[in-house]
């Protein structure tokens, strides 16, 4: 019974192609909450348009050009709620987006006798909820660490190749300067 009160979380990493939109749907009952947290890991300026719509198609939240976000909604009616990642602003670059979906389903029985009968059961429910939140946060941190590590490795690679290019350029310039100065100071004989 304690596991029924635990929030459910799912983690995904997707690629949103240029000039396209990817939408996902969650069936919610009135009173349930849905939280979507996301971060753009690769592509362009690392930004994407995000929107959330209710069961009637009304836009509840829209954010253009966000690098990361954390948005929560509580369902006011039963139905299919939608959240979309839109990459219409980019004509060339795909975006890699990692996102977590947290659903907090409260069974009707728990909502009615919340705190009434067994304090031990309530403590177990609360502990389960907190444990699930810690797991979700830990998973989110692991994904973010991977994306930041990839960014650091990419930057390191660019710095390495730029340094290599500068060394080659410096050696070439030194060679031409030495050969030019040698020719400049050579004594020319007229025969």
ZIPE-V557747 format. One record per residue. N is the residue number from 1. PHI is phi as a letter, one per 20 degrees, with the letter a starting at -180 (none if undefined). D_FIRST is the distance of its C-alpha to the first C-alpha in whole Angstrom. Layout:
BEGIN
N&PHI&D_FIRST + N&PHI&D_FIRST
END
This chain:
BEGIN
1&none&0 + 2&f&4 + 3&f&5 + 4&f&5 + 5&e&7 + 6&f&10 + 7&f&13 + 8&d&14 + 9&c&18 + 10&c&21 + 11&d&24 + 12&c&28 + 13&c&31 + 14&c&34 + 15&d&37 + 16&d&39 + 17&f&42 + 18&g&45 + 19&l&45 + 20&c&42 + 21&c&39 + 22&c&35 + 23&d&32 + 24&c&29 + 25&c&27 + 26&c&23 + 27&e&22 + 28&c&20 + 29&d&19 + 30&g&21 + 31&n&19 + 32&f&17 + 33&d&19 + 34&c&21 + 35&c&23 + 36&c&26 + 37&c&27 + 38&b&30 + 39&b&34 + 40&e&37 + 41&e&38 + 42&b&41 + 43&o&44 + 44&l&46 + 45&e&46 + 46&m&42 + 47&c&41 + 48&b&39 + 49&e&39 + 50&c&35 + 51&b&34 + 52&c&31 + 53&c&31 + 54&e&29 + 55&f&29 + 56&e&32 + 57&n&34 + 58&f&35 + 59&f&35 + 60&e&33 + 61&b&34 + 62&c&36 + 63&c&38 + 64&e&41 + 65&l&42 + 66&d&39 + 67&e&38 + 68&b&35 + 69&a&32 + 70&b&29 + 71&c&28 + 72&c&25 + 73&c&25 + 74&d&23 + 75&f&23 + 76&e&25 + 77&b&25 + 78&f&23 + 79&q&25 + 80&e&26 + 81&e&26 + 82&c&29 + 83&c&30 + 84&c&33 + 85&d&35 + 86&d&39 + 87&d&42 + 88&f&44 + 89&f&46 + 90&d&47 + 91&e&50 + 92&c&50 + 93&e&47 + 94&e&43 + 95&d&40 + 96&d&38 + 97&c&34 + 98&d&31 + 99&b&28 + 100&d&25 + 101&d&22 + 102&d&19 + 103&d&17 + 104&d&15 + 105&e&13 + 106&d&11 + 107&f&10 + 108&f&12 + 109&f&10 + 110&f&9 + 111&f&13 + 112&f&14 + 113&d&13 + 114&f&13 + 115&n&14 + 116&e&15 + 117&e&14 + 118&d&12 + 119&f&14 + 120&f&12 + 121&f&9 + 122&f&10 + 123&f&12 + 124&f&10 + 125&g&8 + 126&f&12 + 127&f&13 + 128&f&11 + 129&f&12 + 130&f&16 + 131&f&15 + 132&f&15 + 133&f&18 + 134&f&20 + 135&f&20 + 136&f&21 + 137&f&23 + 138&f&25 + 139&f&25 + 140&f&27 + 141&f&29 + 142&f&30 + 143&f&31 + 144&f&33 + 145&f&34 + 146&f&35 + 147&f&37 + 148&f&39 + 149&f&40 + 150&f&41 + 151&f&43 + 152&f&45 + 153&f&46 + 154&f&47 + 155&f&49 + 156&f&50 + 157&f&52 + 158&f&53 + 159&f&55 + 160&f&56 + 161&f&58 + 162&f&59 + 163&f&61 + 164&f&62 + 165&f&64 + 166&f&65 + 167&f&67 + 168&f&68 + 169&f&70 + 170&f&71 + 171&f&73 + 172&f&74 + 173&f&76 + 174&f&77 + 175&f&79 + 176&f&80 + 177&f&81 + 178&f&83 + 179&f&85 + 180&f&86 + 181&f&87 + 182&f&89 + 183&f&91 + 184&f&92 + 185&e&94 + 186&f&95 + 187&e&99 + 188&e&101 + 189&d&104 + 190&e&106 + 191&d&108
END
